[in-house]
Each structure stands twice: as C-alpha cells, then as structure tokens.
C-alpha cells in the first residue's frame, strides 16, 4: 500500500475515533458525530482513489466520490442513498440553522461503519472489534 494511502487512512481513523467517542459520551454533540462520520467516509473513499491513482477534486460530495470509486469497489453502491444523505454533514452542520439529531447521529455512524468496513476489507486491513 502506498504511503499516501496510509496517511489518508490514518486521518480517516482519527475521524472515526472522534465520531464514535463523541457518540458514546453521556451528552454527545450530534453535529460533531455526524461531521466526523462524514469526514471518515470521505477520507476512506479518497484513500481508495489515491491507492488506484485516480485524481479527485477537493470536494466533500460523497456521491461524486462514489461515482469515482464504483468501478474499483462496486459494493459501495449499496450505500449510495446513505452517502448522498451523509454529504449534508460535510459543511452545512458547521453553521447555525441546521442541527443533527440523535437519529441522524445513529444513521451517520452506521453508514460510516459500513463504508469503513468495506474499504478496510478491500485494502486488507483489520477491522477492530471495539469500534467496528
């Protein structure tokens, strides 16, 4: 695996840890959970593209990234609707006027979990039992 791919994975794992740790707090901030779940997915998808030498724009739109990844990892298409939904947490949730709910956070973490597992399997990386 390329060193730059490993760097993207490390960043994605940092977002995964923040999302799951925040979700498990007594009083979680659901905006943060959803934002970092999105960031985790975005970075894992970019890791796939980097590993396969596919250029991508500096974007946060998971549907566009999915369209670039689908030839490499068609299993991701199963999550297309969830990825489109999760994209709203890339920017919108960081500003007033939009707030994530507990249900949103549950869905965001579940989506990130599935994408993370799929991509880690593709890259022959272990999926830890604690936060998988």
Backbone as CSV, one residue per row, in Angstrom:
resi,resn,N_x,N_y,N_z,CA_x,CA_y,CA_z,C_x,C_y,C_z
1,UNK,0.841,-1.177,0.000,0.000,0.000,0.000,0.888,1.243,0.000
2,UNK,0.463,2.247,-0.742,1.233,3.486,-0.849,1.237,4.234,0.482
3,UNK,2.327,4.944,0.708,2.449,5.724,1.941,1.352,6.784,2.043
4,UNK,1.028,7.440,0.930,-0.008,8.473,0.954,-1.386,7.865,1.262
5,UNK,-1.620,6.658,0.810,-2.875,5.965,1.138,-2.941,5.736,2.640
6,UNK,-1.833,5.311,3.220,-1.777,5.092,4.661,-2.045,6.376,5.435
7,UNK,-1.574,7.491,4.909,-1.823,8.772,5.565,-3.311,9.129,5.534
8,UNK,-3.966,8.895,4.395,-5.411,9.140,4.308,-6.166,8.242,5.288
9,UNK,-5.735,6.997,5.402,-6.389,6.062,6.321,-6.196,6.517,7.768
10,UNK,-5.009,6.972,8.081,-4.754,7.464,9.439,-5.681,8.633,9.768
11,UNK,-5.842,9.548,8.840,-6.750,10.686,9.044,-8.191,10.197,9.186
12,UNK,-8.602,9.249,8.348,-9.955,8.695,8.416,-10.203,8.026,9.760
13,UNK,-9.207,7.306,10.242,-9.339,6.630,11.537,-9.453,7.640,12.676
14,UNK,-8.763,8.756,12.569,-8.906,9.808,13.568,-10.340,10.319,13.617
15,UNK,-10.924,10.532,12.447,-12.325,10.967,12.397,-13.258,9.888,12.947
16,UNK,-12.966,8.631,12.651,-13.786,7.530,13.163,-13.753,7.508,14.694
17,UNK,-12.562,7.669,15.250,-12.427,7.669,16.711,-13.203,8.826,17.341
18,UNK,-13.099,10.003,16.752,-13.818,11.163,17.296,-15.321,10.938,17.211
19,UNK,-15.798,10.468,16.062,-17.240,10.241,15.880,-17.780,9.226,16.884
20,UNK,-17.097,8.099,17.026,-17.606,7.056,17.922,-17.434,7.423,19.390
21,UNK,-16.332,8.080,19.723,-16.120,8.507,21.108,-17.167,9.548,21.508
22,UNK,-17.391,10.519,20.645,-18.388,11.555,20.934,-19.783,10.953,21.042
23,UNK,-20.090,10.022,20.162,-21.406,9.380,20.174,-21.663,8.660,21.502
24,UNK,-20.610,8.127,22.096,-20.753,7.357,23.326,-20.677,8.186,24.608
25,UNK,-20.453,9.495,24.493,-20.484,10.361,25.674,-21.901,10.434,26.229
26,UNK,-21.999,10.822,27.510,-23.307,10.967,28.150,-24.173,12.008,27.452
27,UNK,-23.564,13.102,27.039,-24.291,14.166,26.342,-23.572,14.474,25.027
28,UNK,-23.730,13.619,24.026,-23.000,13.818,22.783,-23.477,15.046,22.012
29,UNK,-22.555,15.617,21.267,-22.884,16.696,20.339,-23.101,16.019,18.987
30,UNK,-24.353,15.875,18.602,-24.689,15.111,17.408,-24.136,15.730,16.134
31,UNK,-24.016,17.053,16.101,-23.410,17.702,14.933,-21.986,17.182,14.713
32,UNK,-21.237,17.074,15.803,-19.842,16.621,15.722,-19.774,15.153,15.294
33,UNK,-20.665,14.349,15.828,-20.715,12.930,15.447,-20.926,12.812,13.945
34,UNK,-21.919,13.514,13.432,-22.253,13.428,12.010,-21.139,13.997,11.135
35,UNK,-20.571,15.118,11.558,-19.479,15.724,10.794,-18.303,14.759,10.674
36,UNK,-17.882,14.172,11.785,-16.718,13.284,11.742,-17.030,11.945,11.083
37,UNK,-18.264,11.494,11.149,-18.649,10.292,10.398,-18.495,10.569,8.905
38,UNK,-18.958,11.746,8.476,-18.806,12.138,7.074,-17.328,12.214,6.695
39,UNK,-16.531,12.862,7.528,-15.110,13.024,7.247,-14.403,11.671,7.139
40,UNK,-14.775,10.745,8.000,-14.207,9.397,7.955,-14.476,8.752,6.595
41,UNK,-15.719,8.806,6.173,-16.104,8.198,4.893,-15.390,8.890,3.738
42,UNK,-15.409,10.209,3.746,-14.763,10.969,2.667,-13.290,10.579,2.538
43,UNK,-12.591,10.505,3.637,-11.163,10.210,3.602,-10.890,8.762,3.199
44,UNK,-11.752,7.844,3.618,-11.578,6.452,3.171,-11.802,6.337,1.671
45,UNK,-12.792,7.043,1.152,-13.042,6.986,-0.288,-11.879,7.611,-1.057
46,UNK,-11.323,8.674,-0.544,-10.168,9.297,-1.191,-8.946,8.384,-1.098
47,UNK,-8.829,7.614,-0.035,-7.732,6.647,0.075,-7.815,5.609,-1.043
48,UNK,-9.022,5.152,-1.326,-9.222,4.188,-2.425,-8.776,4.798,-3.754
49,UNK,-9.182,6.031,-3.974,-8.818,6.699,-5.229,-7.308,6.896,-5.329
50,UNK,-6.694,7.363,-4.257,-5.234,7.559,-4.233,-4.512,6.246,-4.500
51,UNK,-4.963,5.193,-3.836,-4.305,3.883,-3.995,-4.381,3.403,-5.443
52,UNK,-5.453,3.769,-6.130,-5.652,3.348,-7.517,-5.261,4.424,-8.532
53,UNK,-4.546,5.446,-8.051,-4.011,6.514,-8.896,-5.091,7.223,-9.705
54,UNK,-6.195,7.504,-9.035,-7.293,8.254,-9.647,-7.341,9.627,-8.983
55,UNK,-7.241,10.648,-9.792,-7.277,12.022,-9.272,-8.696,12.395,-8.873
56,UNK,-8.798,13.273,-7.897,-10.097,13.764,-7.465,-9.975,15.234,-7.110
57,UNK,-11.105,15.912,-7.198,-11.149,17.324,-6.845,-11.178,17.468,-5.323
58,UNK,-10.908,18.656,-4.845,-11.023,18.949,-3.420,-12.501,19.199,-3.126
59,UNK,-13.216,18.109,-2.938,-14.670,18.167,-2.723,-15.036,17.366,-1.484
60,UNK,-16.273,17.581,-1.041,-16.804,16.834,0.098,-18.033,16.025,-0.295
61,UNK,-18.407,16.059,-1.556,-19.616,15.396,-2.047,-19.362,13.899,-2.201
62,UNK,-20.000,13.120,-1.326,-19.761,11.672,-1.321,-20.335,10.976,-2.541
63,UNK,-21.360,11.534,-3.160,-21.899,10.923,-4.379,-20.890,11.036,-5.526
64,UNK,-20.240,12.169,-5.640,-19.214,12.331,-6.678,-18.058,11.365,-6.418
65,UNK,-17.639,11.262,-5.170,-16.569,10.314,-4.837,-17.008,8.877,-5.098
66,UNK,-18.263,8.572,-4.786,-18.790,7.226,-5.060,-18.715,6.917,-6.548
67,UNK,-19.076,7.874,-7.369,-19.025,7.656,-8.820,-17.608,7.376,-9.294
68,UNK,-16.626,7.933,-8.610,-15.239,7.661,-8.962,-14.759,6.318,-8.404
69,UNK,-15.342,5.886,-7.300,-14.917,4.642,-6.635,-15.661,3.401,-7.119
70,UNK,-16.804,3.566,-7.738,-17.690,2.421,-8.009,-17.089,1.353,-8.912
71,UNK,-16.192,1.729,-9.808,-15.553,0.729,-10.667,-14.550,-0.115,-9.877
72,UNK,-13.937,0.507,-8.894,-12.938,-0.168,-8.070,-13.621,-1.045,-7.018
73,UNK,-14.651,-0.499,-6.413,-15.315,-1.152,-5.286,-16.833,-1.022,-5.433
74,UNK,-17.435,-1.818,-6.332,-18.864,-1.685,-6.609,-19.769,-1.945,-5.402
75,UNK,-19.245,-2.605,-4.370,-20.030,-2.854,-3.161,-20.486,-1.551,-2.497
76,UNK,-19.761,-0.479,-2.748,-20.124,0.811,-2.165,-21.457,1.330,-2.693
77,UNK,-21.851,0.889,-3.880,-23.112,1.359,-4.474,-24.324,1.016,-3.616
78,UNK,-24.209,-0.020,-2.815,-25.303,-0.399,-1.911,-25.623,0.748,-0.958
79,UNK,-24.630,1.536,-0.645,-24.776,2.636,0.311,-25.010,3.995,-0.364
80,UNK,-25.332,4.003,-1.653,-25.449,5.265,-2.386,-26.407,6.250,-1.717
81,UNK,-27.599,5.802,-1.380,-28.590,6.694,-0.769,-28.071,7.260,0.557
82,UNK,-27.453,6.409,1.351,-26.920,6.855,2.641,-25.766,7.842,2.444
83,UNK,-24.946,7.623,1.436,-23.834,8.526,1.167,-24.330,9.899,0.708
84,UNK,-25.345,9.905,-0.127,-25.939,11.176,-0.560,-26.469,11.919,0.662
85,UNK,-27.162,11.205,1.532,-27.706,11.801,2.756,-26.590,12.327,3.657
86,UNK,-25.511,11.556,3.821,-24.420,11.917,4.723,-23.664,13.169,4.252
87,UNK,-23.702,13.448,2.963,-22.984,14.599,2.418,-23.394,15.913,3.081
88,UNK,-24.628,16.021,3.532,-25.084,17.268,4.157,-24.302,17.621,5.423
89,UNK,-23.618,16.652,5.984,-22.866,16.884,7.213,-21.427,17.310,6.960
90,UNK,-21.074,17.539,5.714,-19.717,17.992,5.410,-19.516,19.466,5.729
91,UNK,-20.492,20.274,5.438,-20.356,21.712,5.642,-21.562,22.275,6.396
92,UNK,-22.721,21.949,5.948,-23.961,22.549,6.457,-24.091,22.490,7.978
93,UNK,-23.686,21.392,8.584,-23.854,21.189,10.019,-22.925,22.078,10.848
94,UNK,-21.955,22.681,10.216,-20.995,23.513,10.943,-21.506,24.930,11.203
95,UNK,-22.669,25.249,10.657,-23.181,26.614,10.765,-24.567,26.642,11.391
96,UNK,-24.942,27.795,11.953,-26.281,27.919,12.551,-27.386,27.650,11.520
97,UNK,-28.514,27.191,12.045,-29.664,26.947,11.184,-29.856,25.491,10.802
98,UNK,-28.929,24.649,11.207,-29.021,23.219,10.899,-28.449,22.464,12.082
99,UNK,-29.187,21.481,12.556,-28.745,20.721,13.719,-29.034,19.239,13.523
100,UNK,-28.069,18.415,13.851,-28.243,16.970,13.764,-28.983,16.455,14.996
101,UNK,-29.748,15.403,14.805,-30.487,14.756,15.895,-29.788,13.458,16.292
102,UNK,-30.273,12.859,17.350,-29.741,11.558,17.771,-29.921,10.532,16.657
103,UNK,-31.072,10.553,16.012,-31.346,9.617,14.918,-30.373,9.841,13.763
104,UNK,-30.077,11.111,13.484,-29.095,11.423,12.440,-27.732,10.843,12.802
105,UNK,-27.345,11.018,14.058,-26.045,10.524,14.509,-25.966,8.999,14.408
106,UNK,-27.039,8.328,14.780,-27.071,6.865,14.669,-26.874,6.445,13.221
107,UNK,-27.615,7.085,12.318,-27.518,6.745,10.890,-26.131,7.080,10.350
108,UNK,-25.576,8.214,10.754,-24.254,8.621,10.269,-23.179,7.624,10.702
109,UNK,-23.218,7.226,11.960,-22.224,6.276,12.460,-22.389,4.912,11.788
110,UNK,-23.614,4.476,11.612,-23.850,3.186,10.939,-23.356,3.214,9.492
111,UNK,-23.606,4.314,8.802,-23.129,4.444,7.425,-21.609,4.429,7.390
112,UNK,-20.988,5.211,8.255,-19.528,5.243,8.304,-18.954,3.866,8.637
113,UNK,-19.605,3.181,9.546,-19.152,1.842,9.941,-19.142,0.894,8.744
114,UNK,-20.211,0.915,7.968,-20.310,0.025,6.801,-19.274,0.367,5.737
115,UNK,-19.130,1.651,5.446,-18.162,2.075,4.434,-16.746,1.764,4.912
116,UNK,-16.477,2.058,6.150,-15.160,1.793,6.731,-14.819,0.314,6.618
117,UNK,-15.752,-0.546,6.999,-15.511,-1.994,6.936,-15.258,-2.443,5.499
118,UNK,-16.067,-1.954,4.570,-15.927,-2.340,3.166,-14.562,-1.938,2.617
119,UNK,-14.156,-0.720,2.898,-12.883,-0.233,2.364,-11.704,-0.880,3.073
120,UNK,-11.793,-1.070,4.364,-10.704,-1.748,5.078,-10.555,-3.192,4.587
121,UNK,-11.655,-3.849,4.312,-11.586,-5.199,3.745,-10.901,-5.177,2.383
122,UNK,-11.281,-4.213,1.543,-10.676,-4.083,0.216,-9.159,-3.888,0.329
123,UNK,-8.742,-3.101,1.298,-7.322,-2.790,1.480,-6.605,-3.832,2.344
124,UNK,-7.299,-4.906,2.682,-6.737,-5.977,3.513,-6.258,-5.470,4.869
125,UNK,-7.055,-4.585,5.462,-6.772,-4.066,6.789,-7.745,-4.669,7.781
126,UNK,-7.288,-4.897,8.984,-8.154,-5.428,10.023,-9.202,-4.388,10.414
127,UNK,-10.334,-4.887,10.846,-11.371,-4.034,11.413,-11.405,-4.377,12.883
128,UNK,-11.065,-3.392,13.747,-11.010,-3.673,15.170,-12.384,-3.995,15.716
129,UNK,-12.428,-4.829,16.715,-13.710,-5.258,17.306,-14.345,-4.194,18.179
130,UNK,-13.525,-3.336,18.785,-14.059,-2.337,19.718,-14.899,-1.287,19.010
131,UNK,-14.405,-0.760,17.931,-15.094,0.346,17.255,-15.591,-0.004,15.869
132,UNK,-15.665,-1.277,15.554,-16.036,-1.632,14.175,-17.487,-1.384,13.949
